[in-house]
Amino acid sequence: MMTVYYRAIPQTDNARPDDALSIAGGWTWFSHAERITRDAGTTIIPASEVPADVRDAIVRPRARIDRLRMDRPQIMGILNVTPDSFSDGGQHNGPARALAHAKRMVEEGAAIIDVGGESTRPGAMEIPIEAEIARVGPSVAAIRNMLDIPVSIDTRKAPVAQVALEAGAGLVNDVAGFTFDHNLAPLCVRADVPVCVMHAQGDPGTMQDNPIYENVLLDVYDFLNAQISMLTGLGIAKDKIVVDPGIGFGKTISHNLELLNRISLFHSLGCPILLGASRKGFIRVIGNAQDPQGRSCGSVAVALEGIAQGVQIVRVHDVGDTRQALNLWQAVTKGTWHDG
């Protein structure tokens, strides 16, 4: 049986037709959708012709994730407490420096801080659990003790997540999509915390060695759909699941662009979408920006396009630049602004 996919074609224009439908109870709407199959390509259809169950999944307002409202764009600040991350390795090691950087990101407009203790850059090797715990545990505790801000833990490993949750983290963000450590999902069920499930082809050490897909957009969609079913089957409520297509994780530049161009397809899964493209390699190539620190403009451009397609969470290094751009984008899109 042929699988049919439906992608809401997102709009933000103020001239909204009366029969248009809001996407995920948020700031974008659609009156038409793209009907996609693997064999027959795509056709454009009115929103009224989207099957009711898919239309309901697209339209249904998303529940809060931790304290974050999903009817407005949210900025997740990246905090790598690692010596070898591709962009900022070694800059925020130790709880004091981690806390200082978290405080700065909160002041710049971050709504949640994502703490990671293991580099997942292309070519990175797995580190021992004890080393990862030593990096993230004290840093999460320091942030939660001093700042009134939600914290997520970026890890593939149940023991690391356990320590971070005990220290005050409120979301588990797994770049392996809950395929690396099969104890991680049951831990999240017991802790009753929201999760982010990301797609990656291969592990960080080998993921960029000639990644191949039949259809990257639909292959990633099918993986995320299957993982949602697995997680809900274990007992994680669907309204506590965030999905992430995994830009740069086992994808070529062309794969990344295909996903970004039609990222609104993932609204059909019925979950909030997280986009993490900040400072990644395709921005280096397309934007001619060799230094990761000089990729803010490209990162912001990609984040805004995701938000224009209804992406609820953007995971970024450059929080202040992203917040400034988002404020202007929202004001221009609405055609109005109110101080305070």
C-alpha positions as CSV (number, residue, x, y, z in Angstrom):
1,M,0.0,0.0,0.0
2,M,1.4,3.4,-1.0
3,T,2.0,5.8,1.8
4,V,0.8,9.3,1.3
5,Y,2.3,12.3,3.1
6,Y,0.7,15.7,3.6
7,R,2.7,18.9,4.1
8,A,0.9,22.1,5.1
9,I,2.2,25.0,3.0
10,P,2.8,27.6,5.7
11,Q,1.9,31.2,5.3
12,T,2.4,34.2,7.6
13,D,0.7,36.9,5.5
14,N,-1.9,39.1,7.3
15,A,-4.2,38.7,4.4
16,R,-5.5,35.3,5.6
17,P,-8.4,33.6,3.9
18,D,-11.5,32.9,6.0
19,D,-11.1,29.1,5.4
20,A,-7.4,29.0,6.3
21,L,-6.3,26.8,9.3
22,S,-3.7,27.6,11.9
23,I,-0.7,25.3,12.1
24,A,-0.2,23.8,15.5
25,G,-2.2,26.6,17.1
26,G,0.7,29.0,16.3
27,W,1.6,31.9,14.1
28,T,1.5,30.3,10.7
29,W,-1.6,29.2,8.7
30,F,-2.3,27.1,5.6
31,S,-5.0,27.0,3.0
32,H,-3.3,24.4,0.8
33,A,-1.1,21.4,1.3
34,E,1.4,19.3,-0.7
35,R,0.3,15.7,-1.2
36,I,3.5,13.7,-1.5
37,T,4.2,10.1,-2.5
38,R,7.5,8.3,-3.1
39,D,6.4,7.2,-6.6
40,A,4.1,9.8,-8.0
41,G,5.7,13.0,-6.7
42,T,3.7,15.9,-5.4
43,T,0.4,17.7,-6.1
44,I,-1.1,20.7,-4.4
45,I,-4.5,20.3,-2.8
46,P,-6.8,22.5,-0.7
47,A,-6.5,22.0,3.0
48,S,-10.1,20.7,3.0
49,E,-8.9,17.6,1.0
50,V,-6.2,16.6,3.6
51,P,-7.5,13.5,5.5
52,A,-9.2,14.5,8.7
53,D,-6.7,12.7,11.0
54,V,-3.7,14.3,9.4
55,R,-5.4,17.7,9.3
56,D,-6.2,17.4,13.0
57,A,-2.5,16.5,13.7
58,I,-1.3,19.6,11.8
59,V,-3.8,22.0,13.4
60,R,-4.0,20.8,17.0
61,P,-2.4,23.3,19.4
62,R,0.8,21.9,21.0
63,A,1.0,21.5,24.8
64,R,3.7,23.3,26.7
65,I,7.1,21.6,26.8
66,D,8.3,22.1,30.4
67,R,7.3,25.7,30.8
68,L,7.6,26.7,27.2
69,R,4.6,27.8,25.3
70,M,4.5,26.3,21.8
71,D,2.2,28.9,20.3
72,R,5.2,31.2,19.9
73,P,8.8,30.7,18.7
74,Q,11.2,29.7,21.5
75,I,15.0,30.0,21.5
76,M,17.1,27.2,23.0
77,G,20.6,28.3,23.9
78,I,23.4,25.8,23.3
79,L,25.8,25.2,26.2
80,N,28.6,22.7,25.4
81,V,30.6,21.7,28.5
82,T,33.0,19.8,26.3
83,P,36.7,20.4,25.3
84,D,36.1,19.4,21.6
85,S,32.8,20.7,20.3
86,F,33.2,22.0,16.7
87,S,32.2,25.6,17.5
88,D,32.9,26.4,21.1
89,G,34.9,23.5,22.6
90,G,36.6,24.3,25.9
91,Q,35.0,27.7,26.3
92,H,32.4,26.8,28.9
93,N,33.9,23.9,30.8
94,G,33.2,23.7,34.6
95,P,30.1,24.9,36.5
96,A,31.3,28.5,37.0
97,R,31.9,29.1,33.3
98,A,28.8,27.2,32.3
99,L,26.7,29.2,34.7
100,A,28.2,32.5,33.4
101,H,27.4,31.6,29.8
102,A,23.9,30.4,30.7
103,K,23.2,33.6,32.5
104,R,24.4,35.6,29.4
105,M,22.2,33.6,27.1
106,V,19.2,34.1,29.4
107,E,19.8,37.8,29.4
108,E,20.0,37.7,25.6
109,G,16.6,36.0,25.2
110,A,17.0,32.2,25.6
111,A,14.0,30.4,27.0
112,I,15.8,27.1,27.7
113,I,19.4,26.0,28.0
114,D,20.5,22.8,26.4
115,V,23.5,21.3,28.2
116,G,25.7,18.7,26.5
117,G,28.8,17.0,27.7
118,E,29.7,14.8,24.7
119,S,30.7,16.3,21.3
120,T,28.6,14.9,18.5
121,R,30.4,16.8,15.7
122,P,31.3,14.7,12.6
123,G,34.1,12.4,13.5
124,A,33.7,12.6,17.2
125,M,34.2,9.5,19.3
126,E,32.1,8.3,22.2
127,I,33.4,9.2,25.6
128,P,33.0,7.2,28.9
129,I,29.8,7.7,30.8
130,E,31.7,8.8,33.9
131,A,33.5,11.6,32.0
132,E,30.2,12.9,30.6
133,I,28.5,12.8,34.0
134,A,31.4,14.7,35.5
135,R,31.0,17.4,32.9
136,V,27.2,17.9,32.9
137,G,26.1,17.1,36.4
138,P,27.7,20.0,38.2
139,S,26.9,22.4,35.4
140,V,23.2,21.6,35.3
141,A,23.0,21.8,39.1
142,A,24.7,25.3,39.1
143,I,22.3,26.6,36.5
144,R,19.2,25.3,38.1
145,N,20.3,26.5,41.5
146,M,21.0,30.1,40.3
147,L,18.7,30.7,37.4
148,D,15.0,30.4,36.9
149,I,15.3,28.8,33.5
150,P,14.3,25.4,32.1
151,V,17.3,23.1,31.3
152,S,17.5,20.2,28.8
153,I,20.1,17.5,28.9
154,D,21.7,16.7,25.5
155,T,22.7,13.0,25.9
156,R,22.3,9.6,24.4
157,K,22.9,7.8,27.7
158,A,20.5,6.9,30.5
159,P,23.0,7.2,33.4
160,V,24.0,10.7,32.2
161,A,20.3,11.7,31.9
162,Q,19.6,10.3,35.3
163,V,22.2,12.5,36.9
164,A,21.1,15.6,35.0
165,L,17.4,15.0,35.8
166,E,18.3,14.7,39.5
167,A,20.2,18.0,39.2
168,G,17.1,19.7,37.8
169,A,17.0,19.2,34.0
170,G,13.5,18.9,32.7
171,L,13.8,17.6,29.2
172,V,15.9,14.9,27.6
173,N,17.3,15.7,24.1
174,D,18.7,12.6,22.4
175,V,20.6,13.1,19.2
176,A,20.4,9.3,18.6
177,G,16.6,9.3,18.6
178,F,16.4,6.8,21.5
179,T,18.3,4.1,19.5
180,F,21.7,4.2,21.3
181,D,20.7,3.3,24.9
182,H,17.5,1.4,25.2
183,N,17.3,2.2,28.9
184,L,16.9,5.9,28.2
185,A,13.3,6.0,27.1
186,P,12.1,3.9,30.1
187,L,14.0,6.3,32.3
188,C,12.1,9.2,30.8
189,V,8.8,7.4,31.3
190,R,9.6,6.9,35.0
191,A,10.8,10.6,35.4
192,D,7.7,11.8,33.5
193,V,9.7,14.3,31.5
194,P,9.4,15.6,27.9
195,V,11.8,14.3,25.3
196,C,13.2,15.4,22.0
197,V,13.8,12.6,19.4
198,M,16.2,13.5,16.7
199,H,17.1,11.7,13.5
200,A,20.7,10.7,12.7
201,Q,22.0,8.3,10.2
202,G,25.0,6.5,11.8
203,D,26.9,7.6,14.8
204,P,29.0,10.8,15.0
205,G,32.2,9.0,14.2
206,T,31.0,7.8,10.8
207,M,27.8,9.7,10.0
208,Q,29.2,11.9,7.3
209,D,30.8,9.0,5.4
210,N,28.6,9.0,2.3
211,P,25.1,9.2,3.8
212,I,22.5,7.8,1.4
213,Y,18.7,8.0,1.4
214,E,15.9,6.9,-0.9
215,N,14.1,10.2,-0.1
216,V,15.7,12.1,2.8
217,L,12.5,14.0,3.7
218,L,10.3,11.0,3.8
219,D,12.9,8.7,5.3
220,V,13.4,11.1,8.2
221,Y,9.7,11.5,8.6
222,D,9.2,7.7,8.7
223,F,11.9,7.3,11.3
224,L,10.5,10.0,13.6
225,N,7.0,8.6,13.2
226,A,8.2,5.1,14.2
227,Q,10.0,6.5,17.2
228,I,7.0,8.5,18.3
229,S,5.0,5.2,18.2
230,M,7.7,3.5,20.2
231,L,7.9,6.2,22.8
232,T,4.1,6.4,23.2
233,G,4.0,2.6,23.4
234,L,6.4,2.8,26.4
235,G,4.2,5.4,28.1
236,I,5.5,8.8,27.1
237,A,2.5,11.0,26.3
238,K,2.6,12.3,22.7
239,D,2.2,15.9,23.9
240,K,5.6,15.5,25.7
241,I,7.5,14.6,22.5
242,V,9.4,17.1,20.3
243,V,10.8,16.0,17.0
244,D,14.1,17.1,15.3
245,P,15.0,16.2,11.7
246,G,18.7,16.3,12.6
247,I,20.3,18.8,10.3
248,G,23.9,17.8,9.7
249,F,23.7,14.4,11.3
250,G,24.4,11.9,8.5
251,K,23.3,14.4,5.8
252,T,25.0,16.0,2.8
253,I,24.4,19.7,2.1
254,S,21.7,18.7,-0.4
255,H,20.0,16.5,2.2
256,N,20.0,19.4,4.7
257,L,18.5,21.8,2.1
258,E,15.8,19.3,1.2
259,L,14.8,19.0,4.8
260,L,14.9,22.7,5.5
261,N,12.9,23.5,2.4
262,R,10.0,21.4,3.5
263,I,10.4,21.2,7.2
264,S,6.7,22.0,7.7
265,L,6.0,18.4,6.7
266,F,6.9,17.4,10.3
267,H,3.9,19.2,11.7
268,S,1.9,16.2,10.3
269,L,3.5,14.2,13.1
270,G,1.4,16.2,15.6
271,C,4.4,17.2,17.8
272,P,6.4,20.4,18.2
273,I,9.5,20.7,15.9
274,L,13.0,21.6,17.0
275,L,15.5,22.9,14.5
276,G,19.2,22.8,15.3
277,A,21.2,24.1,12.4
278,S,23.4,26.7,14.2
279,R,26.9,27.2,12.8
280,K,26.9,23.9,11.0
281,G,29.0,22.8,8.0
282,F,26.6,23.6,5.3
283,I,26.5,27.3,6.5
284,R,30.3,27.3,6.3
285,V,30.2,26.2,2.7
286,I,27.2,28.1,1.3
287,G,27.9,31.2,3.4
288,N,31.7,31.1,2.8
289,A,32.3,31.3,6.6
290,Q,35.2,29.2,7.6
291,D,35.3,30.4,11.3
292,P,32.4,28.9,13.2
293,Q,32.2,32.1,15.2
294,G,31.5,34.0,12.0
295,R,28.4,32.0,11.0
296,S,25.8,33.9,13.0
297,C,24.2,35.6,10.0
298,G,23.8,32.3,8.2
299,S,22.5,30.6,11.3
300,V,20.0,33.3,11.9
301,A,18.8,33.1,8.3
302,V,18.1,29.4,8.6
303,A,16.4,29.8,12.0
304,L,14.1,32.4,10.7
305,E,13.1,30.3,7.7
306,G,12.3,27.5,10.1
307,I,10.2,29.8,12.2
308,A,8.4,31.0,9.0
309,Q,7.4,27.4,8.5
310,G,6.1,27.1,12.1
311,V,9.1,25.5,13.8
312,Q,8.5,26.0,17.5
313,I,12.1,25.8,18.9
314,V,15.3,26.9,17.4
315,R,18.5,25.6,19.0
316,V,21.3,28.2,18.6
317,H,24.7,29.4,19.7
318,D,24.1,33.1,18.9
319,V,21.1,33.8,21.2
320,G,21.3,37.6,21.1
321,D,21.5,37.8,17.3
322,T,18.7,35.3,16.9
323,R,16.5,37.2,19.4
324,Q,17.1,40.5,17.6
325,A,16.3,39.0,14.2
326,L,13.2,37.2,15.6
327,N,11.9,40.5,17.2
328,L,12.2,42.3,13.8
329,W,10.8,39.4,11.8
330,Q,7.7,39.2,14.1
331,A,7.2,43.0,14.0
332,V,7.5,43.2,10.2
333,T,5.3,40.1,9.7
334,K,2.6,41.5,11.9
335,G,3.1,45.1,10.6
336,T,2.9,46.4,14.2
337,W,5.0,46.7,17.4
338,H,4.2,47.6,20.9
339,D,7.0,48.7,23.3
340,G,7.0,46.4,26.4
